[in-house]
Amino acid sequence: MYSFKKLLIPFIIMMVLIIGLIVWVIVKPKDNADLEDLNTVRFVDHEASDVVSLTVTSRDGSSLRIDSSDDTEEPYILIGYEDSDIDSSKLASYISVLSSFVSDKVIDDPAPLSEYGLDDPMYTVSITVNDGTVTTVLLGDTTPDGSYIYAKTDGDSKVYTVTSLKRDYCEYTYLNFLIPYLMHVDYSNVSGVSFERMSDGTHIEADCTLDSSGGPLFTVTYPYNIRASAYFTNLIDSVANMEVISFMDIEDDALSDYGLDEPSYRIVFNVKHGEDIVVELTSGSGIIYGRCSESEHEFSVAASTLSYLNTSVLDLLSYYVAYYTASELSSITCVYGDRSFRMDLDTPGSITDEDGTVTIDGRNCRVTTSEGRSYMAILFESIACIEIGGFDTDADPVLTDSPFMTITIITKSHETVRLAFEQRGTDSYYVFIDDAYSGFYIYSDELFEDGGTDTYSYGIWAAYDLINNAIMNSVNGIYDIPSEVTETLEGAA
């Protein structure tokens, strides 16, 4: 009997818990979303699509009015600013926010309206819908906790609390509705650009042409003569397409508060037909302020969208003296003393494209290693990827009638680029591009290094000797570079 009682007590407890769980499941409260619906009152409820006009009037008498239109591309109009670059999607969002009001607290028997700032409301919102009904919402003071503001509608004695976001929207001016893009840069109408960074004295000028896809291609003309890198292109393009967070009207005596009295960066787009576009920007880790000759308003942008502003000068320039893809070129001619060679190219893709034709001094040069490494690619890469060794802007070298070496590149668009190298020291050479000193030099390895079995470490003339050897000694288009071990064993034998 005692044992039975000991078992009965846990059983009773378990049954009570089960019954309690069943009851809780049946009568449990609804989720948070349902609770919110139960505890809130939507005292103004208009569909944004039904609104034909919305006017916000502030306590000082200024007002902002948005009307609907029949234009499907611009369904809303900001009255008084029809000629401005207004973003219609921002107007639609604004209408959506201010066409309905929800309150989580209703004061059924309010004190005098002056207690809530509603006798002289901070803002009055008038909403006209397509059936002609007009709803007027008054917005007054902030609640003690600062999270809400008091509101009421005409004809309703009750006072409601609504999110302070409504007041924030009522503070909008036409500046908040401007299209967030400052410029309409057409690179086909841009002859060049310049970039200045005041912190380190960087000043780069570059010509602008178009690549095969119509994108910008920049060639630096000052202080060096070299192609710009992808970093420079990204920098300029990020400025050309920057999206504004907000526009501002800053008084002249307040420019220093934003760093615009002495901007940190200056970017100029040289326009072929029209006025140059000038952009000035401040520095900052979060927000950058700026002004542009295309706008009468100052603006702010996210610093993260302009991350290339502080890129080092070396990274803004190409690492190579004159980089081209094989598909861009028709011929390359190299002259070194009494030696010379010519590579003719006609390829739609890479140097090894099966649909292309490449010859060296008129000879077919489709020879590879057993692993498939192309010898004509080794030679082409040694020319296209001549690395800059360093910069020497203080030097004033002379281009002689017989340079140490020359490379003449002709593109498919009939552009001719002439590279000339003059002795700088025992192992380096000044670089001239189209007879002008480039401001930089290369090391002799770029011209003469013999990489042995490392086919990615060849200088131009060593690569030329290599492809000659491969052409003469290939079997069925295959030739392998003898390793040092093999050569040593053969010599011993």
C-alpha positions in Angstrom: 0.0 0.0 0.0 2.8 2.4 0.9 4.5 1.7 -2.4 1.3 2.3 -4.3 0.9 5.7 -2.6 4.5 6.6 -3.6 3.6 5.9 -7.2 0.3 7.7 -7.1 1.7 11.0 -6.0 4.0 11.5 -9.1 1.1 10.3 -11.3 -1.2 13.0 -10.0 1.5 15.7 -10.4 2.1 14.6 -14.0 -1.7 14.7 -14.8 -1.9 18.2 -13.3 0.9 19.3 -15.5 -0.6 17.8 -18.6 -4.0 19.4 -17.9 -2.3 22.7 -17.3 -0.4 22.4 -20.6 -3.7 21.7 -22.5 -5.4 24.6 -20.9 -2.4 26.9 -21.8 -2.4 25.8 -25.4 -6.2 26.5 -25.7 -6.1 29.9 -24.1 -2.5 31.0 -24.7 -2.0 34.6 -25.9 -1.4 35.3 -29.5 2.0 36.1 -30.9 3.6 39.6 -30.6 2.2 40.7 -34.0 -1.3 39.8 -32.9 -0.8 41.6 -29.5 0.3 44.7 -31.4 -2.8 44.6 -33.5 -4.9 44.2 -30.4 -3.2 47.1 -28.6 -3.0 49.6 -31.4 -5.6 51.8 -33.2 -5.3 52.9 -36.8 -7.1 56.2 -36.6 -6.2 57.4 -40.1 -6.2 54.7 -42.7 -5.8 55.6 -46.4 -4.3 53.5 -49.2 -1.4 55.4 -50.7 -2.8 54.7 -54.2 -6.0 56.5 -53.2 -4.2 59.8 -52.3 -4.5 62.5 -54.9 -2.9 65.3 -52.8 -1.0 65.5 -49.5 0.1 68.8 -47.9 2.3 69.3 -44.9 2.2 72.7 -43.3 4.6 73.6 -40.5 4.0 75.9 -37.5 5.9 78.7 -39.2 3.6 78.6 -42.2 5.9 76.9 -44.7 4.4 74.0 -46.6 5.1 71.1 -48.9 2.6 69.6 -51.3 2.6 66.5 -53.4 0.0 65.8 -56.0 -0.7 62.6 -58.0 -0.4 62.7 -61.8 -1.4 60.6 -64.8 2.2 60.0 -65.8 3.0 56.3 -65.1 6.7 57.1 -65.0 6.3 59.9 -62.5 3.0 59.3 -60.7 3.6 62.1 -58.2 4.6 65.7 -58.5 6.2 68.0 -55.9 4.4 71.2 -56.5 6.6 74.2 -57.1 9.6 72.1 -58.0 8.5 70.6 -61.3 11.7 71.6 -63.0 14.0 70.1 -60.4 15.5 66.6 -60.5 12.9 65.0 -58.2 12.9 61.3 -57.5 9.3 60.2 -57.9 9.9 57.0 -55.9 10.8 59.1 -52.9 7.5 61.0 -53.2 5.6 57.7 -53.4 7.4 56.5 -50.2 6.6 59.8 -48.5 2.9 59.5 -49.4 2.8 55.9 -48.1 4.3 57.0 -44.7 2.0 59.9 -44.1 -1.3 58.5 -45.5 -2.0 56.4 -42.4 -1.5 56.8 -38.7 -1.4 54.1 -36.0 -1.5 54.8 -32.2 -0.6 52.5 -29.3 -2.2 54.9 -26.8 -5.5 56.7 -27.0 -6.5 59.5 -24.6 -10.3 59.4 -24.5 -10.7 62.3 -22.2 -7.8 64.6 -22.9 -6.7 67.7 -21.1 -6.7 71.0 -22.9 -5.0 70.7 -26.3 -2.3 73.2 -25.3 -1.1 70.4 -22.9 -0.2 68.4 -26.0 1.0 71.2 -28.3 -2.1 70.6 -30.4 -3.7 74.0 -30.0 -0.8 75.3 -32.3 0.4 72.1 -33.9 3.9 71.7 -35.0 2.7 70.2 -38.3 -0.6 69.8 -40.0 -1.0 67.0 -42.6 -3.9 67.3 -45.0 -4.7 64.2 -47.0 -7.1 64.3 -50.0 -8.2 61.0 -51.5 -9.8 60.3 -54.8 -13.4 60.5 -53.6 -12.8 64.1 -52.4 -12.5 63.3 -48.7 -10.0 65.4 -46.8 -8.5 64.2 -43.6 -6.5 66.6 -41.4 -4.0 65.3 -38.9 -2.5 67.6 -36.3 1.0 66.8 -34.8 2.0 68.3 -31.6 4.6 68.0 -28.8 6.8 65.0 -28.0 5.8 62.6 -25.3 7.9 62.7 -22.1 9.9 59.6 -23.1 10.8 61.2 -26.5 9.7 58.2 -28.5 6.2 59.5 -29.6 4.4 62.6 -30.5 0.8 63.6 -29.8 -1.7 63.7 -32.6 -5.3 64.2 -33.4 -7.6 64.6 -36.4 -10.1 67.3 -37.0 -13.6 66.3 -35.8 -12.2 63.8 -33.3 -11.9 64.8 -29.6 -9.4 62.0 -28.8 -5.7 62.5 -28.6 -3.4 59.8 -29.9 0.4 59.0 -29.6 2.2 58.2 -32.8 5.8 57.3 -33.6 8.1 60.3 -33.8 9.1 59.1 -37.3 6.0 60.9 -38.6 7.5 64.2 -37.4 10.8 63.4 -39.0 9.0 63.0 -42.3 7.1 66.2 -41.8 10.5 68.0 -41.5 11.4 67.0 -45.1 12.1 69.8 -47.6 12.4 69.4 -51.4 16.1 68.6 -50.8 15.1 65.2 -49.5 13.3 64.3 -52.7 16.1 65.2 -55.2 17.5 62.3 -57.3 20.5 61.0 -55.4 22.9 61.2 -58.3 24.8 64.4 -58.8 26.2 64.0 -62.3 25.3 62.5 -65.6 28.9 61.7 -66.8 29.0 60.6 -70.4 32.6 59.3 -70.9 32.4 59.8 -74.6 32.2 63.5 -73.9 35.1 63.4 -71.4 38.6 64.2 -72.7 40.4 63.8 -69.4 40.2 63.8 -65.6 42.4 65.0 -62.8 42.6 63.9 -59.2 44.2 65.8 -56.3 44.6 64.6 -52.7 45.7 67.4 -50.4 47.0 65.2 -47.5 50.1 64.0 -49.5 50.2 66.4 -52.5 49.0 63.7 -55.0 48.1 65.2 -58.3 47.3 63.0 -61.3 46.1 64.0 -64.7 44.9 61.5 -67.3 43.5 61.4 -70.8 40.2 59.5 -71.2 39.3 57.3 -74.1 36.8 54.4 -74.5 37.5 50.7 -74.4 35.8 48.2 -76.7 32.8 48.0 -74.4 32.4 51.8 -74.2 33.8 52.1 -70.7 36.5 54.7 -69.7 40.1 53.9 -70.3 42.5 56.4 -68.6 46.1 57.1 -69.6 48.1 59.1 -67.0 49.9 62.1 -68.6 51.0 63.8 -65.4 53.3 63.4 -63.5 54.0 60.2 -65.4 53.2 58.8 -68.8 51.6 55.5 -68.2 48.2 53.8 -68.3 46.2 54.1 -65.2 45.3 51.0 -63.2 41.9 49.5 -62.4 42.1 51.3 -59.0 42.2 54.7 -60.7 39.3 53.8 -63.0 37.3 52.6 -60.0 38.2 55.8 -58.1 37.0 58.1 -60.9 33.9 55.9 -61.6 32.9 55.8 -58.0 32.9 59.7 -58.0 31.1 59.9 -61.3 28.3 57.6 -60.0 28.2 58.4 -56.3 24.8 58.2 -54.6 24.0 61.1 -52.3 22.7 60.4 -48.8 21.3 63.9 -48.4 21.5 67.3 -49.9 22.1 70.4 -47.8 22.2 74.2 -48.1 25.3 75.3 -46.1 25.9 78.9 -45.5 29.4 80.2 -46.4 30.3 80.9 -42.8 29.4 77.3 -41.8 31.5 75.5 -44.5 34.4 75.0 -42.1 32.0 73.0 -39.8 31.9 70.4 -42.5 35.5 70.7 -43.8 34.3 72.2 -47.0 36.3 75.4 -46.6 39.4 73.4 -47.3 38.3 70.1 -49.1 40.6 67.1 -48.9 40.0 65.9 -52.5 39.4 67.5 -55.9 38.3 65.6 -58.9 37.8 67.4 -62.3 36.1 65.9 -65.4 37.3 67.7 -68.5 34.3 67.9 -70.8 34.7 68.2 -74.5 31.5 70.1 -75.1 30.4 72.1 -72.0 31.8 73.2 -68.7 34.2 71.1 -66.7 32.6 69.2 -63.8 34.4 69.9 -60.5 33.8 67.7 -57.4 35.3 68.6 -54.0 35.1 66.2 -51.1 36.1 66.1 -47.4 37.7 63.2 -45.7 35.9 61.0 -43.2 35.5 57.4 -42.1 31.7 57.4 -42.0 30.2 60.4 -43.8 32.0 62.5 -46.5 30.7 65.9 -47.3 31.0 67.5 -50.7 30.0 70.0 -53.4 29.8 69.7 -57.1 29.7 72.3 -59.9 26.6 70.4 -61.2 24.6 71.2 -58.1 23.8 74.3 -56.2 23.5 72.2 -53.0 26.2 70.6 -50.8 25.7 66.9 -50.1 26.8 64.0 -48.0 27.8 60.5 -49.2 28.8 57.3 -47.4 32.6 57.1 -47.2 32.4 53.3 -47.9 31.2 54.1 -51.5 34.4 56.1 -52.2 36.9 53.7 -50.7 39.6 54.4 -53.4 40.2 58.0 -52.4 43.2 57.0 -50.3 44.7 54.5 -52.7 48.5 54.9 -52.9 49.9 56.6 -56.0 51.7 53.4 -57.1 48.5 51.4 -57.0 46.7 54.1 -59.1 49.1 53.4 -61.9 49.6 50.4 -64.0 52.3 48.0 -62.8 53.3 47.5 -66.5 55.0 49.9 -68.9 52.5 49.3 -71.7 50.0 46.5 -71.1 47.8 45.3 -73.9 45.8 42.2 -74.6 46.6 40.2 -77.7 43.2 40.9 -79.2 44.0 44.6 -79.2 47.1 44.4 -81.2 48.1 43.8 -84.9 51.9 43.8 -84.5 54.9 44.2 -82.2 58.4 45.1 -83.5 61.5 44.9 -81.2 64.9 46.3 -82.1 68.0 45.6 -80.0 71.3 46.7 -81.5 71.6 44.9 -84.8 69.0 42.3 -83.9 65.2 42.6 -84.4 62.0 40.6 -84.5 58.4 41.2 -85.4 55.3 39.5 -84.1 52.1 39.8 -86.1 48.8 39.1 -84.4 45.2 38.6 -85.5 43.3 37.0 -82.8 39.8 37.5 -81.4 40.8 36.4 -77.9 44.0 35.3 -76.2 47.4 34.9 -77.8 46.7 31.1 -78.0 43.2 31.3 -79.4 42.7 28.6 -81.9 40.8 31.0 -84.2 43.7 33.4 -84.2 46.9 33.8 -86.3 50.2 34.7 -84.8 53.6 34.6 -86.5 57.2 35.5 -85.5 59.2 36.9 -88.4 56.6 35.4 -90.7 56.9 31.9 -89.2 54.2 29.8 -87.6 55.0 29.8 -83.9 52.4 27.4 -82.4 54.8 25.4 -80.3 54.1 24.3 -76.7 55.6 22.3 -73.9 54.4 18.8 -73.1 52.2 20.4 -70.5 50.7 22.8 -73.0 52.5 26.0 -72.1 52.7 28.2 -75.3 56.1 29.6 -76.3 54.4 32.5 -78.2 52.6 33.3 -75.0 55.9 33.4 -73.1 57.2 35.9 -75.6 54.0 38.0 -75.7 53.7 38.1 -71.9 57.4 39.3 -71.5 56.5 42.3 -73.7 53.0 43.0 -72.4 54.1 42.7 -68.8 57.2 44.7 -68.6 57.1 45.7 -64.9 58.0 49.2 -63.8 61.1 49.1 -61.6 60.7 52.6 -59.9 60.1 56.3 -60.4 62.7 59.0 -61.0 60.9 62.2 -61.7 64.0 64.3 -60.9 66.0 62.7 -63.8 66.3 64.4 -67.1 67.5 61.6 -69.5 68.1 62.2 -73.2 66.5 60.1 -75.9 69.3 59.4 -78.4 69.0 58.6 -82.1 69.9 55.0 -81.3 68.3 53.9 -78.1 69.5 50.8 -76.2 66.3 49.1 -77.3 62.9 50.0 -78.9 59.5 48.3 -79.0 56.9 49.5 -81.5 53.3 48.4 -80.8 50.6 48.9 -83.4 47.0 48.3 -82.3 44.1 47.1 -84.4 42.7 50.7 -84.2 46.0 51.8 -85.9 47.4 53.5 -82.8 51.2 53.4 -82.6 53.0 53.3 -79.3 56.8 53.5 -79.3 58.8 52.4 -76.2 62.4 53.3 -76.0 64.9 52.4 -73.3 68.1 54.3 -72.5 70.8 53.2 -70.1 70.3 54.4 -66.5 72.9 52.4 -64.7 74.4 49.0 -64.9 71.1 47.2 -64.5 68.3 49.7 -65.2 66.9 51.7 -68.1 64.9 54.9 -68.4 61.6 54.4 -70.3 60.4 56.8 -73.0 56.9 56.5 -74.3 56.3 58.1 -77.7 59.6 59.9 -77.4 58.7 61.5 -74.0 60.4 60.5 -70.7 57.8 58.5 -68.7 59.2 59.4 -65.3 60.1 55.8 -64.5 62.6 53.0 -65.2 62.8 49.3 -65.6 65.4 46.7 -64.5 67.5 44.7 -67.0 65.7 41.4 -66.0 62.6 42.6 -67.8 64.7 42.4 -71.0 67.2 39.7 -70.5 66.3 37.3 -67.7 66.5 33.6 -68.6 64.0 31.8 -66.5 65.1 28.3 -67.5 62.3 25.8 -66.9 60.3 28.6 -65.1 58.4 29.9 -68.2 56.9 32.8 -66.3 60.3 34.4 -65.5 61.6 35.4 -69.0 62.8 38.7 -70.2 62.0 39.8 -73.8 65.2 38.8 -75.6 65.6 35.6 -73.6 62.0 34.7 -74.5 62.7 35.5 -78.2 65.7 33.2 -78.2 63.6 30.5 -76.5 60.8 30.6 -79.1 63.4 30.4 -81.9 64.9 27.3 -80.3 61.4 25.8 -79.8 60.4 26.4 -83.4 63.6 24.8 -84.7 63.6 21.8 -82.4 59.9 21.0 -81.9 58.5 17.6 -82.8 54.8 17.8 -83.8 54.6 21.2 -82.3 56.0 20.1 -78.9 59.3 21.2 -77.4 60.4 20.9 -73.8 63.1 23.1 -72.2 66.0 20.9 -71.0 66.4 21.0 -67.3 69.8 21.8 -65.7 70.1 18.2 -64.5 69.6 16.8 -67.9 72.1 19.2 -69.5 74.7 18.4 -66.8 74.3 14.6 -67.4 74.5 15.1 -71.2 77.6 17.2 -70.8 79.3 14.5 -68.6 78.5 11.8 -71.1 
